[in-house]
Amino acid sequence: MPAYWIARSRINEPVAYKRYTDQVPGIIAKFGGQVLARGGRYEIMEGPETFQRFVIIEFPTFEQGVACFRSPEYVAAAAHRRGGAGEVETVMLEAGEFTK
């Protein structure tokens, strides 16, 4: 069953954040992930306007998505933003029965 990596972020230091985003596509592909939406037009319909960038990535399974997030390659790439270059909230969501 597919799973979705859903991330909301705020970019504080664009140059440092780009060091992160330059590495991520290859890491995602290695784990079978496919970016469905990234950085496009958005409107906050409800809730705080904390974040300014949104990403949805589909993985073949929940386990592959979690393995990608926890992989040494991703952890090393994320270090570029985790030092203050960005604030991110990430959720891995397995597709439910309603999607069949």
N, C-alpha and C positions, 0 to 999 in steps of 0.2 A: 504494500500500500504506500503511495507516495507521501512525502512529508514536505513541509514548507518552513524554510528559515525566514523569519520575518524580523526585519531590523528597522529601528528608527534611530536616527542619529542627528547630532549637531556637530558641525565642523567648527572648531575653534582656531586651528592653525592649518590652513590649507596646504602648505608645502609639506609639512610632516604627515598630514593625513593622506596626501597623494602617494607617499612612500608605501603606505598600507594598501590603498586601492590599486596601485600598479601590480601588486603581487597576488591579490585575491582571485582574479579570474582563473588563473592556472591551477590554483589550489582547489577551487570549487570543481573544476572540470575533472581533476584527478579522482574526486569522490563521486562522480556521476551527476553533479549538480548542474542546473541550468537556470540562469537568471531570467526571471519572468518580467520583473519591473525593477527599475533602478533610477532614482533621481528625477523622475518626470514631474509633470504638473500635479499639484495636490491641493486639497482644501481640507482643513481641519473641520470636521462636521460637529464634533463634540469633544470636550476635554481641553486640557492645557496645550498651549502652543509651544511646547518645549523643544520639539524636534523640527528639523528643516529638510531632512532627506529620508527617504523610505526605500527599502529594498525587499523584494520577495524572490526567493530562490527555491526551486523545486528539486528535491532529491528523490531517487527511486524508493528509498526506505528511510524511516526515522533513524535507524542505526547509522546509515551512511551520512546523514546530515550531522548527527551528533559527533561521529568520528571525524568529520571534516573540521568542525568547530574546535575539537580537542586535539587535533593533529599538531605535531611539533611545527610544521610549516605554517599553519594558520596562527598558532600562538606567537611565533616569531614575527609574522607580519603584523598582527594586532598590537604588538608592543609599540609600534610607531604611533598608534593613536591612543593607546592606554596611558601614555605618559602625559596626557592633557591635550593632545591635538584634537581629540573628539570625545563626545559623550555618546554612548550607544546603549540601546536596550534591544536585546535579541531574544527571540522565542523560537523554539522548534515545535511545530505543530503537525501531528500526523493527521492525514485526511481521514475524516470520519465516515461512517456508513452513509450519510446523506450524499456523499459525492459519487456513489455508484449509480 
